[in-house]
Amino acid sequence: MKNKTNFFVLLLALLLIILTVNPFTESLMYVNPIPYMLAHYSLFGSGLLLSYFVFKKKLIRTEISLSLGIFIAVLWHYPLFFNLGAIFLWIRMIEEVTLFLGGYMVGYSLNDLGKNYKILLLAMWMAGDTILSSMLMINPSVYTHIYSSTELKYLGIIMFLMMNLIAVYILLSYVNKMLSQEGDVVDKNYERNPYPKYEY
């Protein structure tokens, strides 16, 4: 089962990279912010999936890798660097490589973090994404002038919907895992004591 999961994750990550890093998608990024921002999700996400599920070997200390991964994600969403990546292809190449590496570093850091830290990171990501998507929907000119306001507003809506879908999926997966663990505990207890004794 684990090998099947790893294989599926590997295929998914490769598919996301191929759909993102190709001449057609790159050409769209010059004129439309939606594929440009979705590339951030796909590259960061593919790196995270690979290191969390498939390649779990640690390269550097958890706190360092987590800090670097978060810094990279924040850096490329800062208006100046976001705009530079949208205009110049060579900067975008650096952006795409570092976003993948940032996701990779965050992914294998998550394996060493407790439940509370993971929930905190999820909350921080949702807060940041909510602020950015709200800004794009309400007043996109504050963030960038490269793309049209209408396209940026659509992007804000898409980001908000994607964030909620991902968050719901993560929470449902977590609840399902908890229920499975409780079920295993109940089964083990039943195996040890299948017939309860009654005292009269």
C-alpha positions in Angstrom: 0.0 0.0 0.0 2.8 2.4 0.9 4.6 1.7 -2.4 1.4 2.4 -4.3 1.0 5.7 -2.5 4.6 6.7 -3.2 4.3 5.8 -6.8 1.1 7.8 -7.1 2.6 10.8 -5.4 5.7 10.6 -7.6 3.5 10.6 -10.7 1.4 13.5 -9.5 4.5 15.6 -8.7 6.1 14.9 -12.1 2.8 15.7 -13.8 2.5 19.0 -11.9 6.1 19.9 -12.9 5.6 19.0 -16.6 2.3 21.0 -16.7 4.0 24.0 -15.2 7.5 24.1 -16.7 6.9 24.1 -20.5 7.1 26.7 -23.2 3.3 27.0 -23.6 2.6 27.6 -19.9 5.6 29.9 -19.6 4.3 32.0 -22.5 0.9 32.4 -20.8 2.5 33.7 -17.7 3.5 36.9 -19.5 -0.1 37.9 -20.1 -2.2 36.1 -17.5 -1.5 35.9 -13.7 -3.6 32.8 -13.2 -1.1 30.2 -14.6 1.7 32.2 -13.0 0.3 31.9 -9.5 -0.9 28.4 -10.1 2.7 27.5 -10.9 3.7 28.7 -7.4 1.2 26.1 -6.0 2.2 23.3 -8.3 6.0 23.6 -7.9 6.0 24.2 -4.1 3.4 21.5 -3.7 5.2 19.0 -5.8 8.4 19.5 -3.8 6.5 19.1 -0.6 4.7 15.9 -1.7 8.0 14.3 -2.9 9.9 14.9 0.4 6.9 14.2 2.7 5.9 10.9 1.1 8.7 9.6 -1.1 12.2 11.0 -0.4 12.3 11.5 3.4 16.1 11.7 3.8 17.1 14.7 5.8 19.6 17.1 4.3 19.8 19.8 7.0 18.3 20.4 10.4 14.5 20.7 10.6 14.3 24.2 11.9 16.7 25.5 9.2 15.0 23.7 6.4 11.5 24.8 7.6 12.6 28.4 7.9 14.3 28.5 4.5 11.2 26.9 2.8 8.8 29.4 4.4 11.2 32.3 3.5 11.3 31.2 -0.1 7.5 31.0 -0.3 7.0 34.4 1.2 9.8 36.0 -0.9 8.3 35.2 -4.3 4.9 36.5 -3.2 6.3 39.9 -2.2 5.2 42.3 -4.9 8.7 43.3 -6.2 9.9 39.7 -6.7 6.5 38.6 -8.0 6.6 41.2 -10.7 10.2 40.5 -11.6 9.4 36.8 -12.1 6.4 37.7 -14.3 8.5 40.0 -16.5 11.9 38.3 -16.8 12.1 34.6 -17.8 15.6 34.1 -16.3 14.3 35.3 -12.9 11.2 33.1 -13.3 13.5 30.1 -13.8 15.2 30.9 -10.5 11.8 31.4 -8.9 10.5 28.0 -10.1 13.6 26.1 -9.0 13.7 27.7 -5.6 9.9 27.3 -5.0 10.3 23.6 -5.7 13.3 23.4 -3.3 11.4 25.4 -0.8 8.5 23.0 -0.9 10.9 20.1 -0.6 12.5 21.5 2.5 9.1 22.2 4.1 7.9 18.7 3.2 10.6 16.7 4.9 10.5 19.1 7.9 6.9 18.2 8.4 7.9 14.6 9.2 9.7 15.8 12.3 7.0 18.2 13.5 4.2 17.5 16.0 0.5 17.9 15.4 0.3 21.4 17.0 3.1 22.8 14.8 1.5 21.4 11.7 -1.8 23.0 12.6 0.0 26.3 13.3 1.7 26.1 9.9 -1.7 25.4 8.2 -3.3 28.3 10.0 -0.4 30.6 9.0 -0.6 29.6 5.4 -4.4 30.1 5.3 -4.0 33.5 6.9 -1.4 34.6 4.4 -3.3 33.2 1.4 -6.5 34.9 2.7 -4.8 38.3 2.9 -3.3 38.0 -0.5 -6.5 36.7 -2.2 -8.6 39.4 -0.5 -6.1 42.1 -1.7 -6.3 40.8 -5.3 -10.1 40.7 -5.2 -10.6 44.1 -3.5 -7.7 46.3 -4.7 -5.3 44.4 -7.1 -3.5 47.5 -8.2 -1.9 47.7 -4.7 -0.1 44.4 -5.4 0.8 44.6 -9.1 0.3 46.7 -12.3 1.5 44.1 -14.7 -1.8 42.3 -15.2 -5.3 43.6 -15.7 -7.5 44.2 -12.6 -10.1 41.8 -13.9 -7.6 39.0 -14.3 -6.2 39.6 -10.8 -9.7 39.6 -9.3 -10.4 36.2 -10.9 -7.0 35.0 -9.6 -8.0 36.1 -6.0 -11.2 34.1 -6.3 -9.4 31.0 -7.6 -6.7 31.3 -4.8 -9.4 31.6 -2.1 -11.3 28.5 -3.5 -8.1 26.5 -3.8 -7.0 27.3 -0.3 -10.3 26.2 1.1 -10.3 23.0 -0.9 -6.8 22.1 0.1 -7.5 22.9 3.8 -10.7 20.8 3.8 -8.8 17.9 2.2 -6.0 18.1 4.8 -8.5 18.3 7.7 -10.6 15.4 6.4 -7.4 13.3 5.9 -6.4 14.1 9.5 -9.8 13.1 10.9 -9.8 9.9 8.8 -6.3 9.1 10.2 -7.5 9.7 13.7 -10.6 7.5 13.2 -8.4 4.7 11.7 -6.1 4.8 14.7 -9.0 4.6 17.1 -10.4 1.7 15.2 -7.1 -0.1 15.4 -7.0 0.4 19.2 -10.5 -0.9 19.6 -9.7 -4.0 17.5 -6.6 -4.7 19.6 -8.5 -4.4 22.8 -11.2 -6.7 21.5 -8.6 -9.3 20.5 -7.2 -9.3 24.0 -10.6 -9.5 25.6 -13.2 -10.7 23.2 -15.7 -11.8 25.8 -16.2 -9.4 28.7 -16.7 -11.1 32.0 -19.7 -10.2 34.1 -19.6 -10.5 37.9 -22.8 -11.3 39.8 
